[in-house]
Amino acid sequence: MRAVYKICMVSDFFYPNMGGVEEHIYNLSQCLIGNGHKVSVLQSMEDIDIVHGHSAFSALAHEAILIGSLLGLKTVFTDHSLFGFADGSAIITNKFLEISLSDCNHCICVSHTGKENTVLRGRIDFNKVSVIPNAVDTYTFTPDISRRSQSNVTIVIVSRLVYRKGVDLMAHVISQLCSIYRDVNFLIGGDGPKRWLLEEIRERQGLQHRVILLEAYCMAIVEAASCGLLVVSTKVGGIPEVLPPDLIYLTEPTVESLVEGLSRAIQDLKSKNFVCPYECHQRIQEYYNWSTVTVRTEKVYNKIFNEEQHSLAQKLARCLRTRVWPFLMVISLCDIILRILDIVVPRRVWPFLMVISLCDIILRILDIVVPRKHIDITKGYRCSRKNKQD
């Protein structure tokens, strides 16, 4: 008999914002609900068994993992990105990750390269990390050959326009390819601090009609392959694990190598030397589907649910390894306060009336400064259920 859990998904990244983490949480939650689990996205006053945080960038996820552990809940953390070790932002992020994972029950990474990176950054046991890749909604991303141009080649680039995504390389690649191929256009989806660089290249070389910049939106290379498109990517991080060699052109992270890889893809497209789009879609549907990802995630939940709860001494011993001494005092103080509150008013919320009142005052002030009418609110909808006939 399948176990049923009450799961809390936690991250700063969720709808109506768009991105890979947002898409992952939404689709995984839908499949978990379909399997009978109850899933909340950080709702107060919910009866939760497991706290599942996402993304090392999310301060909210780190806080939820720490508080969930103090409350005796099982905790899981999914790390979606690779990080370095040298620059200032990486050092700070890695230290927060190490603190959060010090008492986390289990960690999930989306690639084996990501697993090695997270184990080093978080200094955690290799056996406490599982690899469960992202999936794709293949019913949404399907090939449509009838809408493809027969005279021009369109190269689609979808990414957050930041330095670590290789936007500086992208600018030089666009410049060189547009001078080599007169029938090649670029469609760029995304936004970020490096957007100005692409706009400058476009204006300087008069490529306004060939380089189109769209607003922010997220589409992974797996989603592109699901649509039967030719995929070109740099050979960095966990990307070589994502697609088989015949579905992706891998290049080195240099302008020359990217131009060469894109040129090979353009020539193969013109000579019809590529995998049939519908065959490509079928293979992606077999490799990456949310049902498989959900089953593998449930196995992680089942594994940690029966683990013994760590005592305060064990929590402090794990915290010692992070070498952040003030953190020990915070954990100890929080544990003592929670134990006192549990004795005075067991599992009730009256001690938090002052906090709620303070939050209400702050919200009223914010409502004056930033009126609600200026907030983009997600619209609700009704789900009609049809009666099943025997």
C-alpha positions in Angstrom: 0.0 0.0 0.0 1.4 3.4 -1.0 2.1 5.8 1.8 0.4 9.2 1.7 2.2 12.3 2.9 1.5 16.0 3.6 4.3 17.8 1.8 5.2 21.5 2.0 7.1 22.8 -1.1 9.2 25.9 -0.2 11.0 28.3 -2.5 11.2 32.0 -3.4 10.6 30.9 -7.0 7.0 30.0 -7.8 4.2 31.1 -10.1 3.2 33.6 -11.4 7.0 34.1 -11.9 8.5 32.0 -14.7 11.6 29.8 -14.6 13.0 26.3 -14.4 12.6 26.0 -10.6 9.0 27.3 -10.8 8.1 24.8 -13.5 9.8 21.9 -11.6 7.8 22.6 -8.4 4.5 23.1 -10.2 4.7 19.9 -12.2 6.1 17.8 -9.4 3.3 19.0 -7.1 0.6 18.2 -9.6 1.9 14.6 -10.0 2.2 14.2 -6.2 -1.4 15.4 -5.8 -2.4 12.9 -8.5 -0.8 10.1 -6.5 -2.9 11.0 -3.4 -0.5 13.2 -1.5 -1.5 16.6 -0.1 0.9 19.3 -1.3 1.1 22.9 0.0 3.3 25.7 -1.2 4.3 27.3 2.1 0.8 27.7 3.6 0.5 28.6 7.3 -1.5 26.4 9.7 -1.1 23.3 7.6 -0.4 19.8 9.0 2.9 19.0 7.4 4.9 15.8 7.4 7.7 16.7 5.0 9.3 20.1 4.1 10.8 20.1 0.6 12.9 23.2 -0.1 14.2 24.1 -3.6 17.1 26.2 -4.9 20.3 27.3 -3.1 19.3 30.9 -4.2 16.1 30.8 -2.1 16.5 32.3 1.4 13.0 31.1 2.1 13.9 27.5 1.4 16.9 27.7 3.8 14.7 29.1 6.5 12.1 26.5 6.0 14.6 23.6 6.1 16.1 24.9 9.4 12.7 25.6 11.1 11.2 22.3 9.8 14.1 20.4 11.3 13.7 22.2 14.7 10.0 21.3 14.6 10.8 17.6 14.2 9.6 17.5 10.5 11.4 15.5 7.8 13.3 17.7 5.4 14.3 17.4 1.8 16.3 19.9 -0.3 16.6 20.0 -4.1 19.6 21.9 -5.5 19.0 23.0 -9.1 22.2 24.8 -10.0 25.9 24.5 -10.1 28.0 26.9 -8.1 31.7 27.8 -7.9 33.9 28.2 -4.9 36.0 31.3 -5.5 33.9 34.5 -5.8 32.3 36.2 -2.9 28.7 35.4 -3.7 29.5 31.7 -4.1 31.4 31.6 -0.7 28.4 33.1 1.1 25.8 30.9 -0.7 27.8 27.8 -0.1 28.1 28.6 3.6 24.3 29.0 3.9 23.9 25.7 2.0 26.2 23.9 4.4 24.3 25.3 7.4 20.9 24.3 5.9 22.0 20.8 4.9 23.8 20.1 8.2 20.6 18.5 9.6 18.6 17.9 6.4 17.3 14.3 6.0 18.1 14.0 2.3 19.2 16.1 -0.7 18.2 15.8 -4.4 20.2 17.0 -7.4 19.2 17.1 -11.0 22.4 15.6 -12.4 25.4 13.6 -11.3 27.7 16.6 -11.9 25.4 18.6 -9.7 25.5 16.0 -7.0 29.3 16.1 -6.9 29.1 19.9 -6.8 26.6 20.0 -3.9 28.4 17.4 -1.9 31.6 19.5 -2.0 29.8 22.8 -1.4 27.5 21.5 1.4 30.1 19.1 2.9 27.4 16.4 3.2 27.5 12.6 3.0 27.6 11.4 -0.6 25.0 8.7 0.2 22.5 11.2 1.4 22.2 12.7 -2.1 20.0 11.3 -4.8 20.0 12.2 -8.5 16.6 12.8 -10.0 16.6 14.8 -13.3 14.1 17.4 -14.4 11.3 16.3 -16.7 9.3 18.0 -19.4 5.6 18.2 -20.2 5.8 16.5 -23.6 2.1 17.2 -24.3 2.8 20.9 -24.3 6.1 20.8 -26.2 5.3 19.0 -29.5 6.8 19.4 -33.0 4.9 21.5 -35.5 6.7 21.3 -38.8 4.0 23.2 -40.7 5.0 26.5 -38.9 8.7 26.2 -39.7 10.2 28.5 -42.4 11.6 26.9 -45.5 13.8 29.8 -46.4 15.3 31.0 -43.0 16.9 29.4 -40.0 15.8 30.7 -36.6 18.1 30.1 -33.7 16.3 30.3 -30.4 18.1 31.2 -27.2 16.2 31.1 -23.9 18.0 31.9 -20.7 18.4 34.4 -17.8 20.6 37.0 -19.3 23.4 37.0 -16.7 27.2 36.5 -17.0 27.1 32.9 -15.6 24.8 31.8 -18.5 27.4 32.9 -21.1 25.8 36.0 -22.4 29.2 37.5 -23.3 29.9 34.6 -25.5 26.4 34.8 -27.0 26.9 38.4 -28.1 30.1 37.6 -30.1 28.5 34.4 -31.6 25.5 36.4 -32.8 27.8 38.9 -34.5 29.8 36.3 -36.3 27.0 34.1 -37.4 24.9 37.0 -38.8 27.9 38.0 -41.0 28.4 34.4 -42.2 24.8 33.4 -42.9 22.4 35.9 -44.3 19.4 33.6 -43.8 19.9 33.1 -40.0 17.8 35.0 -37.5 17.9 34.9 -33.7 15.0 34.8 -31.3 16.1 35.5 -27.7 13.8 35.0 -24.7 14.9 36.1 -21.3 15.8 39.1 -19.2 18.6 40.1 -16.9 21.4 42.6 -16.2 23.3 41.6 -19.4 20.4 42.3 -21.8 21.9 45.7 -22.6 24.9 44.0 -24.2 22.7 42.1 -26.7 20.8 45.3 -27.4 24.0 47.2 -28.0 25.3 44.5 -30.5 22.0 44.6 -32.3 21.9 48.4 -32.6 25.6 48.8 -33.5 25.5 46.2 -36.4 22.0 47.1 -37.6 20.5 43.6 -36.8 17.1 44.8 -35.5 15.2 42.8 -38.0 17.3 39.6 -37.4 17.8 39.6 -33.6 14.5 39.7 -31.7 14.5 40.1 -27.9 11.5 38.8 -26.1 10.4 39.2 -22.5 11.5 36.7 -19.8 10.4 33.2 -20.2 12.0 29.8 -19.5 12.5 26.8 -21.8 15.1 24.2 -21.1 17.0 22.3 -23.8 14.9 19.3 -23.0 11.8 21.2 -23.9 13.4 22.3 -27.2 14.3 18.7 -28.0 10.8 17.7 -27.2 9.6 20.1 -30.0 12.0 18.4 -32.4 14.4 21.3 -32.6 18.2 20.9 -33.1 19.9 21.7 -29.8 23.4 23.3 -29.5 24.9 23.8 -26.1 28.2 24.3 -24.3 29.8 21.2 -22.7 29.6 22.5 -19.1 28.2 21.2 -15.9 25.6 18.5 -16.2 24.5 19.3 -19.7 26.3 16.3 -21.3 24.1 14.1 -19.2 20.9 15.6 -20.4 20.5 14.4 -24.0 22.1 11.6 -26.0 24.8 12.6 -28.5 22.6 12.4 -31.6 20.1 14.9 -30.1 22.6 17.6 -29.1 25.6 19.5 -30.5 28.1 20.0 -27.7 30.7 22.7 -27.9 33.4 24.2 -25.8 32.5 27.4 -24.0 34.4 29.6 -26.5 33.1 31.8 -29.3 34.9 29.8 -32.0 33.6 26.5 -30.8 30.0 27.8 -30.5 30.1 29.3 -34.0 31.5 25.9 -35.3 28.8 24.0 -33.5 26.0 26.2 -34.7 27.3 26.1 -38.3 27.2 22.3 -38.2 23.6 22.4 -36.9 22.7 24.9 -39.7 24.3 22.7 -42.4 22.6 19.6 -41.1 19.3 21.4 -41.0 19.6 22.5 -44.6 20.7 19.1 -45.8 17.9 17.3 -43.7 20.6 15.4 -41.8 18.9 15.2 -38.4 16.7 13.0 -36.3 13.0 13.1 -37.3 11.2 15.6 -35.0 8.5 13.2 -34.1 11.0 10.4 -33.2 12.9 13.0 -31.1 9.7 13.9 -29.3 8.9 10.3 -28.6 12.4 9.6 -27.2 12.1 12.7 -24.9 8.7 11.5 -23.8 10.3 8.2 -22.7 13.4 9.7 -21.1 11.8 12.6 -19.2 8.3 12.4 -17.8 7.0 13.8 -14.5 5.4 10.4 -13.5 8.9 8.8 -13.3 10.3 11.9 -11.5 7.4 11.7 -9.0 7.9 8.0 -8.3 11.6 8.5 -7.6 10.9 11.5 -5.3 8.3 9.4 -3.4 11.1 6.8 -2.8 13.1 9.6 -1.1 10.1 10.6 1.0 9.6 6.9 2.0 13.2 6.5 2.9 13.4 9.5 5.2 10.0 9.2 6.8 11.0 6.3 9.0 14.3 7.8 10.1 14.7 8.6 13.8 14.3 12.2 14.8 17.6 13.8 15.7 18.1 14.9 19.3 19.3 18.4 20.2 22.8 17.0 20.9 22.9 15.5 17.4 21.6 18.7 15.8 24.4 20.7 17.6 27.0 18.1 16.6 26.0 18.5 13.0 26.1 22.3 13.3 29.6 22.1 14.8 30.9 20.9 11.4 29.7 24.1 9.7 32.1 26.1 12.0 29.6 28.9 12.4 29.6 29.3 16.1 26.7 31.9 16.5 24.5 29.4 14.6 24.9 27.0 17.5 23.5 29.5 19.9 20.5 30.3 17.6 19.7 26.6 17.2 19.9 26.0 21.0 17.8 29.1 21.8 15.1 28.2 19.2 14.9 24.6 20.5 14.5 25.8 24.1 11.8 28.3 23.2 9.9 25.7 21.2 10.0 23.2 24.1 8.8 25.9 26.5 5.9 26.9 24.2 5.0 23.3 23.7 4.6 22.9 27.5 2.8 26.1 28.2 0.3 26.0 25.2 0.7 22.6 23.5 0.3 22.9 19.7 -1.7 26.2 20.0 -1.1 29.6 18.4 -1.9 32.1 21.1 1.8 33.1 21.7 2.0 34.2 18.1 -0.9 36.8 18.4 1.7 39.5 18.9 3.6 38.4 15.8 0.3 38.3 13.8 -0.7 41.7 15.0 2.7 43.1 14.1 2.6 41.5 10.6 -0.9 43.0 10.2 0.3 46.5 10.9 3.2 46.1 8.5 0.9 44.8 5.8 -1.4 47.8 6.3 1.5 50.2 5.9 2.7 48.3 2.8 -0.9 48.4 1.4 -0.7 52.2 1.5 2.8 52.4 0.0 2.2 49.7 -2.6 -1.6 49.4 -3.3 -3.0 46.0 -3.9 -4.3 47.1 -7.3 -0.7 47.2 -8.5 0.0 43.6 -7.6 -0.3 41.0 -10.4 -2.6 38.4 -8.8 -3.0 35.0 -10.3 -6.5 34.3 -11.4 -8.3 31.3 -10.0 -10.4 28.8 -12.0 -13.0 26.2 -11.4 -12.2 22.6 -12.2 -15.3 20.8 -13.6 -15.6 17.1 -12.7 -17.5 14.8 -14.9 -19.3 11.9 -13.3 -17.8 8.6 -14.3 -20.2 6.2 -15.8 -19.9 2.5 -15.1 
